[in-house]
Amino acid sequence: MEMNGKDDLKAPLLQASESVAVTVCQPTPNAIRKTKTVVFKIRGIKCASCVVSIESGLRKLNGIETVMVSPLQGQAIIRYKPEFVTAKGVKEMIEGMGYQVDDFPEQDLAVCRLRLKGMACTSCSESVERALLAVDGVKTVAVGLALEEAKIHFDPNLTDSDNLIHAIEDAGFGADLLSSGDDMNKVHLHLYGVSSSDDASIIQSSLEAVDGVNHVEIDPVGSKVTISYDPNLTGPRSLIHCIQEAGHGPNFYNASLYTPPRQRETERQYEILAYRNLFLWSCLFSFPVFVFSMVLPMIPPYGNWLNYKLYDMLTVGMLLRWILCTPVQFIIGRRFYLGSYHALKRGSANMDVLVALGTNAAYFYSVYIVIKALTSDSFQGQDFFETSSMLISFILLGKYLEVVAKGKTSDALAKLTDLAPDTAYLLTLDGDGNVISEMEISTQLIQRNDVIKIFPGATVPVDGVVIRGQSHVNESMITGEARPIAKRAGDKVIGGTMNENGCILVKATHVGSETALSQIVQLVEVAQLARAPVQKLADQISKFFVPAVVIAAFLTWLGWFIPGEAGLYPKRWIPKAMDGFELALQFGISVLVVACPCALGLATPTAVMVATGKGASQGVLIKGGNALENTHKVKTVVFDKTGTLTVGKPMVVGSMLFSNVPIQEFCDVASAAEENSEHPIAKAVVKYAKKLRQQYGSYAERVTESRDFEVHLGAGVSGNVGGKIVLVGNRKLMLSYNVLLGPEVEDYISETEQLARTCVLVAIDGKVAGAFAVTDPVKPEAERVVSFLQSMNISSIMVTGDNWATARAIAKEIGIDNVFAETDPIGKANKIKELQMKGVAVAMVGDGINDSPALVAADVGMAIGAGTNVAIEAADIVLIKSNLEDVVTAIDLSRKTLNRIRLNYAWALGYNVLGMPIAAGILFPFTGIRLPPWLAGACMAASSLSVVCSSLLLQSYKKPLHIEDTQGTIDYSNCV
């Protein structure tokens, strides 16, 4: 992490991409929290009487506070009380007057995340999506099958999270609220001294009056309160203090932190335990059935008692198998009936339908055999109770192992969330910076601007800036960088990293959801919800998979039953104790249960889930399956120069005067012109000028401010400094202002550029007064990365706004042949579009605001993590530690992930393509091999498990390129 200025402390180190997040409207201030405001676009307003009729009609509604209708703009602004009337009711009222009301504006959208239960395959996730999109007010839905979550953007004026949960439950699935838009900074407190509803009301009203509190949810029975707040205005300790001050007289209130159990992990463990228990109970009944039907009859002395007839042809074995199988079929297997009912109710079919059909066919045919045996003294028939019970047992075993394996796909993300320490040492300083007190507190109680003491070997609790002391910090757990980074006063530190060898004092700048660690986790979670385009294959297949399997099973039964009745195949093919109908039924059931739609549905999301988590732990944030899939197609990588291929810390290494202007005045004027620019070269010029003033004494006591400041993209800046027109920039800027460049200036420019340095010219009132020579060292890994990309058949191109000579010199140094120099931001984007027109997939690697158009235009945009927030938001992939080797890591990881997805699909499709014919008995006439239904069920369970385990192999991914920085960087800071 690099040195940062004061302005950097206000912005999060990482921000979510606009491509995966929707801006949520901020909560209304406390003073008007009880009211809401909605804006409608109304068509059909023709005159003032229309305005009067709308306003008077709306005021009749109970709960309407104010109504303002603009006939010119065709808008109505209505403030109302949501407890009495809804925005939907207001809209219907206006429409009832005969006017057309347009939909709500997009900026009114809210967002929530729901935990889903009961999804088994792609068909289930599509059903959840359809159910949510059918809710009035829902705009977008993203459902993650492997993550078992849904992210919904909706209009809060039309619906809320409760309605969304009800819609999912109506579709036959379970849902719990994980978070809503205002939950980003939330604290849970346990209350003491609350003995009545009056106490709860006092505390709630006190908290709601605090500036920065967005929402208060109090549970008087459990003595708990949940508070959503703005960390810029308040914090957990302030809220606890507010609760304490709310007590007076005999009422004494207090509060302490309460950590609710991790819902996702708790439910995952509950699901694992539930499947394990179901499997064990199923085994308790199924194992005796298996022994009675397939083991003891093979051992005549011990199995003879099973053939003892109780009534007519009903035997002891038949009755015992019926009794033991029934609980498995209807109690333990109840989940398959419920899943089938809800699936058929919503007009789709899933794995539960196949299992229910197969087990019911076996069970009820066996019941038919029992009834026939009871009513006949000569009937000979074989029951299939073991098929039903063992099939359910094997499927439950497969689901149990699958749930355990799926839990491991998010291990990398879970490790990230556990990096932050539980406690930290809070310091109180006086006005002179002396420590007054030191106290150990929970990390959750840290507020912005708190000063934290971090001992050697301790973990940094939150993001901040070092204000005292120096140390080395191990950031490998966040950035993947193995080498400890030196930190001193003014340097940023990231929460979750390890302090190595020195004691440092850190001022907290980002807490709660704004920390880099929280932002990384949020980005990865959103990425895991985003569906990769390759997933479309499974989505298309899932629509007709189950109906096709049912038809295939029926045709299999017919294909064996009819020829058997017609005597088209030898009777010796039929096993003993079976007839042609029973053999055909077994083949049909085997086809039903061997087919597995789950493996297809899990092929992509599990691989994406593991890859994005693994990438995050390696310092590469991939924003979704789309970015992951596009990256593997990349054939050309376009690099920005400054801050990407170079270190991004330009330094002035020399200066030259071409006029009689004193060096101090020359530097002061240039510094004043560059002061307002954010460009790295401008900052280098300002820093150089300050060093000169310290060395020689300033020409002026106070630097004059630049008026009429203007930035010329790709050229420089201009301004009025002390009544003089000052230009600071390259040759392009001078020529645009008709400034003549003499031979002496041209020679200096040429000499500077041949040394791979940038020449910054300074003109005062139309004449070149002098120039600065600026260098930006090339990153030590740049040459090796370009060479490695070439070995991967990926070409490298450099685009820069710098001059041609400097650009060519740097490109030659690192081995890039194709260079585009003196290019503005729009020109960079156009170059990428030109490459795309040739059918080439292009990745753009950049770090600055000027790279944002190119990052968006490219097939894959990669932002250097230490770059600007705008670049990070525009990118598809964020390289956290600003190391170019991670460009190789991102491309290689995406290739290996897509190969793994293809392998998963090949296995899932190949399994079904081969398994169904074998289950249908295609080998039986030639080899005598057939697949009994219980074994077919075991194969089906194993196929899903194998796909998840295949995706888990991505956990062992290793970087293909790892460069140790053994080159010392040159220090130009003292060159004047």
PyMOL commands that set and color helices and strands:
alter all, ss='L'
color gray80, all
select helices_A, chain A and resi 6-10+30-32+48-59+87-96+106-108+122-133+161-170+181-183+197-208+236-246+263-298+300-307+316-332+334-345+351-375+385-408+411-417+443-445+476-479+512-514+516-529+533-566+571-573+580-594+597-617+625-631+641-645+663-674+680-696+731-736+743-754+782-791+804-814+825-837+849-857+869-874+885-919+924-927+933-956
alter helices_A, ss='H'
color red, helices_A
select strands_A, chain A and resi 36-43+64-70+75-80+100-101+110-117+138-144+149-154+174-180+186-192+213-219+224-229+254-257+309-311+314-315+423-429+435-442+451-454+463-468+471-474+485-487+492-493+498-499+504-510+620-622+636-640+651-657+706-712+716-721+724-729+758-764+767-775+795-799+818-820+842-846+860-864+877-879
alter strands_A, ss='S'
color yellow, strands_A
deselect
rebuild
show_as cartoon
